[in-house]
Amino acid sequence: MSNEKKIIVRNLGFGGLMHIPPLRVHHKILKELANSFKLGKNTVETGYGSFRVRPRTIGAALGLNASGDLLPQKVNYKDLSEDNK
């Protein structure tokens, strides 16, 4: 993604999505999953029934930290170098 597109994505409030690693899943499967997801119930409804989806499950599937704590190791801002700040 170009830097211009990254800026637009961040300005829209979706910057966190750029941290999702690339998935080797066909886009039709992802589209079907998205269409089957019921936001109010947090469930995926399939022809075989429905099942509840929790943030921890999504995080495990995508290799993300979904615990709510984005920085599992606390960082002291004063100890960072100027480049890292």
C-alpha positions as CSV (number, residue, x, y, z in Angstrom):
1,M,0.0,0.0,0.0
2,S,1.4,3.4,-0.9
3,N,2.1,6.0,1.9
4,E,-0.8,8.2,0.6
5,K,-3.2,5.3,1.0
6,K,-1.8,4.5,4.5
7,I,-2.5,8.1,5.6
8,I,-6.0,8.0,4.3
9,V,-6.7,4.7,6.1
10,R,-5.3,6.1,9.4
11,N,-7.3,9.3,9.0
12,L,-10.5,7.2,8.6
13,G,-9.7,5.5,11.9
14,F,-8.8,2.1,10.5
15,G,-5.0,2.3,11.0
16,G,-5.2,-0.9,13.2
17,L,-6.2,-2.9,10.1
18,M,-2.7,-2.4,8.6
19,H,-1.3,-4.6,11.4
20,I,-3.2,-7.6,10.2
21,P,-0.8,-10.0,8.5
22,P,-1.5,-11.0,4.9
23,L,-3.9,-13.9,4.8
24,R,-3.6,-16.7,2.2
25,V,-7.4,-17.1,2.0
26,H,-9.4,-16.7,-1.2
27,H,-11.3,-13.4,-1.2
28,K,-14.6,-15.3,-1.9
29,I,-14.3,-17.2,1.4
30,L,-13.6,-14.0,3.3
31,K,-16.5,-12.3,1.6
32,E,-18.8,-15.2,2.6
33,L,-17.6,-15.1,6.2
34,A,-18.2,-11.3,6.3
35,N,-21.7,-11.7,4.9
36,S,-22.5,-14.6,7.4
37,F,-21.4,-12.6,10.4
38,K,-24.2,-11.1,12.5
39,L,-22.8,-8.1,14.4
40,G,-25.5,-7.8,17.0
41,K,-25.1,-11.4,18.1
42,N,-21.4,-11.9,17.4
43,T,-22.2,-15.1,15.6
44,V,-21.4,-16.6,12.2
45,E,-24.5,-18.3,10.7
46,T,-23.8,-21.1,8.3
47,G,-25.8,-23.9,6.6
48,Y,-24.7,-26.1,9.5
49,G,-25.9,-23.8,12.2
50,S,-24.4,-20.8,14.0
51,F,-21.5,-20.3,16.3
52,R,-20.4,-17.5,18.6
53,V,-17.2,-15.6,17.7
54,R,-15.2,-13.8,20.4
55,P,-12.4,-11.3,19.9
56,R,-9.9,-13.8,21.4
57,T,-10.9,-16.4,18.7
58,I,-10.4,-13.9,15.9
59,G,-7.1,-12.8,17.3
60,A,-5.9,-16.4,17.5
61,A,-6.9,-17.0,13.9
62,L,-5.2,-13.9,12.6
63,G,-2.2,-14.0,14.9
64,L,-3.2,-10.7,16.6
65,N,-3.3,-9.6,20.3
66,A,-7.1,-9.3,20.9
67,S,-6.9,-9.1,24.7
68,G,-7.7,-5.4,24.7
69,D,-4.1,-4.5,25.7
70,L,-2.3,-3.4,22.6
71,L,1.0,-3.1,24.4
72,P,1.5,-6.2,26.4
73,Q,4.9,-4.9,27.6
74,K,4.8,-1.4,29.1
75,V,7.2,1.1,27.7
76,N,8.6,4.1,29.5
77,Y,8.4,6.9,27.0
78,K,11.3,8.8,28.6
79,D,13.6,5.8,28.0
80,L,12.9,5.7,24.3
81,S,15.4,7.1,21.8
82,E,14.3,10.1,19.7
83,D,13.8,7.8,16.6
84,N,11.5,5.5,18.5
85,K,9.4,8.3,20.0
